[in-house]
Amino acid sequence: MLHEYRDVIAKLKVEDKYFEKMFEKHNALDEEIAQLEKNMADQFEIEKMKKEKLKLKDQVYSHIMTYKKENNL
């Protein structure tokens, strides 16, 4: 996710525990969704999880942009 910001993500994961939790939750959801899709699970539940994952990605991206702006990166 957001590979072009790998350096900023690494810094934020160390400096900001909230960011780290959001990032890890996003990755965990990604893995869980992939597993549910393999097992042909309830599509409604999968869609709900995908929306939550997208919301987390938006939050992560917002944190990255704020960090970049505040640090003139």
Backbone torsions as a table, in degrees:
resi	resn	phi	psi	omega
1	MET	NA	130.9	175.7
2	LEU	49.9	49.5	-174.9
3	HIS	-59.3	-28.3	-178.7
4	GLU	-68.3	-12.8	178.9
5	TYR	-110.8	25.5	-175.3
6	ARG	-51.5	-44.1	-178.4
7	ASP	-65.2	-44.1	179.4
8	VAL	-66.1	-41.0	178.7
9	ILE	-60.4	-44.0	179.7
10	ALA	-60.2	-42.9	179.0
11	LYS	-65.9	-45.7	-178.3
12	LEU	-64.8	-36.2	179.2
13	LYS	-63.4	-29.6	178.2
14	VAL	-83.2	-40.9	-172.5
15	GLU	-86.8	-23.6	-171.0
16	ASP	-132.4	103.2	-177.1
17	LYS	-65.0	-33.6	177.0
18	TYR	-63.3	-45.0	177.4
19	PHE	-59.8	-45.2	-179.4
20	GLU	-58.8	-42.9	179.5
21	LYS	-64.0	-43.8	178.2
22	MET	-61.2	-45.5	-177.7
23	PHE	-62.8	-46.0	-179.6
24	GLU	-67.3	-37.5	178.1
25	LYS	-64.8	-39.9	177.1
26	HIS	-59.1	-48.0	-179.2
27	ASN	-64.8	-38.3	178.0
28	ALA	-64.6	-42.3	177.4
29	LEU	-62.4	-40.7	179.0
30	ASP	-58.1	-46.0	178.9
31	GLU	-65.6	-42.4	-179.4
32	GLU	-64.9	-41.2	178.3
33	ILE	-62.4	-44.5	179.6
34	ALA	-59.9	-41.8	179.8
35	GLN	-66.6	-43.3	179.7
36	LEU	-64.0	-38.3	178.8
37	GLU	-65.4	-37.6	177.2
38	LYS	-63.9	-35.1	-176.7
39	ASN	-91.3	9.0	178.6
40	MET	54.6	46.6	-178.7
41	ALA	-73.5	177.4	-179.3
42	ASP	-56.8	119.8	-177.6
43	GLN	-64.5	-31.9	178.4
44	PHE	-62.4	-44.2	179.5
45	GLU	-65.7	-41.3	178.7
46	ILE	-62.5	-44.8	179.6
47	GLU	-62.8	-39.9	177.7
48	LYS	-60.8	-43.4	179.8
49	MET	-68.2	-37.3	178.2
50	LYS	-63.7	-38.6	177.8
51	LYS	-65.4	-41.3	177.6
52	GLU	-63.8	-41.2	179.0
53	LYS	-63.0	-42.4	179.2
54	LEU	-64.6	-39.9	177.3
55	LYS	-61.1	-43.4	177.8
56	LEU	-63.2	-40.5	179.0
57	LYS	-62.3	-41.5	177.6
58	ASP	-61.8	-41.2	178.9
59	GLN	-66.4	-42.4	177.8
60	VAL	-61.2	-46.4	-179.8
61	TYR	-60.9	-43.2	179.2
62	SER	-60.8	-43.2	177.4
63	HIS	-61.3	-42.9	179.8
64	ILE	-61.3	-47.4	-178.6
65	MET	-63.9	-39.4	177.4
66	THR	-63.5	-45.4	179.0
67	TYR	-60.0	-45.9	179.7
68	LYS	-61.5	-41.9	-179.4
69	LYS	-65.9	-45.4	-177.9
70	GLU	-68.1	-24.9	-177.4
71	ASN	-109.1	12.5	178.2
72	ASN	50.4	47.2	179.7
73	LEU	-98.9	NA	NA
